[in-house]
Each structure stands twice: as C-alpha cells, then as structure tokens.
Amino acid sequence: MNLFDQINQSNYIFYFLVVDDFLDIALPQLKNFHLIYSSIPKQEKYLNSQNIPYFVCPTNDIQNSGKLLSDISVQNYINSTANNQQIVIIPFKPSAKIEFICRQNNWICAAVDHQLNRFLEDKNEFTLFCQKNNLPTVPSVIDLFNQNNFTKYQQQFQTDKLVIQTHFGWAGKSTFSANNWEEIKNNIPPETKVKFSPFLEGYSLLNNCCLTQTGLIQSPPALQYTGLPEFTSNPFTTVGRQWPCLTTVEIQTQVKQITANFAKIIQSLSYKGFFGLDFLVSHNQIYLLECNPRLTASFAFYTQIEINQNLDPLFLFHLSQFINLPSVPTASETQSSIDSAKIIGSEITLKNQDSQTIKKYHDFIPFTSELDPIKIPQNIINLLHEKG
C-alpha cells in the first residue's frame, strides 16, 4: 500500500495554510486534505474541477500563516469539517504562533519546532554551525558592518568583491555584493552583525530532503537558476531549478555525502521532516550555502515530478513523521526507488521588484542541456517565449 492510500485510510485530516498561493500544493489524490487561503486562489477553477476542498478567509490583509490560523472563521471551518478526525495543521514555515494555536486546540502541527527552524535559517548562525561541524562552506567571517571591516576582509580574502549577508532574508533580499564600501553602505544599517565572504564565480545546486525515523531520503541535486535578468532584478534571487542538474557524477556524489553528513548532525538536534540545502560549485569545489529547514519553494513542483514517476512523495513522508501510520516505507528502500527513477522537470519563477513570484512556468523536461553558470542559458528564454 502506498503512502497516498495509507493517509487516505487514516483517521487524520490535513489543513495546509496558504498565504502565498505560489507556495501551495493541490493533491486530488488525498481525500482528507484541505487548503486554507488568505485570499482567492489563482487556481480556483482547478480546485473546483478536481473537487479539492478549500476555504478562503474573509478577513483582509492577512500576511502570515499565524494570523491566518488565528482567524475565527478559519478555526470554525477546521472544526466544522474535521468529522471527529485528528486535525493536522501544515504551515509552509513554522512559527511560535501556529504552535501555540495547535497546542490550545489539541491539533498536530506538521512542522519542525520554530526555534530550530529559526536557528538553521539564520545565515550567520548557520555558517558558524557548519564551521563548528566541519561542513564545507565558503570562507566567511561574522563581524560588524562598517567600512573598516569591509576593507579588512577585502585584504583577508585577497579580493575586491565581497558578498555581505544579514541574518535573515527571503529570495536573496538579505544578500549584497560590492567592490567598494560606497556601493553598499546604505543597504544595511551600520554596525549590524553580518557575514563577510569573497565573491566566488560558479553555479548553484539544491536538493529536497526528508529526515525520517528510518533515515534520510534525498532527491538528486537540481541545477538552480539564480539572478537571470529576464526574471529578476536581484542577482541573488533564485528564479528556478531543473532536474537533472547536468553536473558530473563526482560532484553529485559529493553533494549527496555532504547532505548525509548534515542530516546526521541535525538529527541529533531532534530535527524531523522536510528540508532543503543550497550548494555553490566553484572551480569544482562544493560549498554548503544554506539550509531551508521547512518545506522548500520547489516542494510542490518536485512532488508532481515524484507522482509522475510513481514515487511516494517526500511531502507525504514529511506528514508521516508527525502522525502514526502502520507501515511507512523505509528510507533505504525509498532512496533506492528515487535513485533508479528518471527525475526530470523544470520550473522558472518570474519575480517582481520585491522578489515576489508573479508567474510560474513548469515543464517536465530540462529547460537547458548545457551547464554554463556565467552566461544566461538562452534556450530557457527561447522556450518560455514559445510558451508565451
């Protein structure tokens, strides 16, 4: 029995909170899966055609999942549709407020603890964490943002161009690069604690993973599209990804091993469920850039790729870590299925000036057959022009 069947036959009912409906997931295969939106969803016609249950909160200007879940109309909808099943709340991103509401109502929160999420998502703390645990990261120093330090780390890293990152930021908005102080001095408040690194040419990879009771399950690496000017004005904003990643077997093997090493460390911190890692490949050196300790921006699209290959999706394994199912497939047998499958698909996300997604393009072929991290993969642009 696959995971879809097991979950359908269980006594659990799931509610996925959607504030950004470019980060939702529609699963007609699940009969006990509801979507809760902060505004009318763009895919409303599809939801209706597939008889996928959903609720649109009538309150205006809800901008985070905690406020969405705390709305009385949302709670009334959940309680009125639960039918004596155990309620499971699924946030895209964990928060203290969501955890509190779930505890109050005896609901299950299908997400990692918000404090662990915040620790791993903090770019400064993550760097120190990786350095402490001998994980390969770009040479970096955490220090105060001022002109003296900018000059100091130019000299230390023997480069003019530095990359500066603040603690938190979505879609590349916390990352800046500059060749001199004047270019960047107004982007970050003075004396803020930041990460200084040398700018390295290269390309980036990502993966989707789930840490389960029987071990780690990880996707093959994907090639990540970053900063393509046709789709974003921010050179550090991710605008898409594709499987397969096209890089060498040796690099893919190293990415998998780094991921396995990382998973062992966070497992000791009681991490469970979905996460994703970003990597930089520069001159055949692999650096672990950051962790998304939650559902990732690509999780819904990757789920569709898995379904196309008749695989149990990582998203369902994520849910299984927070509920009791009788016989979840083991991590090792699932990994074998993934490794022998043809994981193929591409996603491009068009961003506005605020790095918010305004359109998505999907295809279940690679958008590019060449790996050129410096030049824009022109055949991506050509394909999307053909699609309109």
Secondary structure by P-SEA (a helix, b strand, c coil): ccaaaaaaaccbbbbbbbcccccbbbbcccccbbbbbcccccaaaaaaaaccccccccccccccaaaaaacaaaaaaaaaaccccbbbbbbccccaaaaaaaaaaccccccccaaaaaaaacaaaaaaaaaaacccccccccccccaaaaaaaaaaacccbbbbbcccccccccccccccccccccccccccbbbbbccccbbbbbbcccccccbbbbccbbbbbcccccccccccccccccccccccaaaaaaaaaaaaaaaaaaaaacccccbbbbbbbccccccccccccccccaaaaaaaaaaaaccccaaaaaaaaaccccccccaaaaaaaaaaccccbbbbbbbcccccccbbbbbcccccccccccccaaaaaaaaaaac
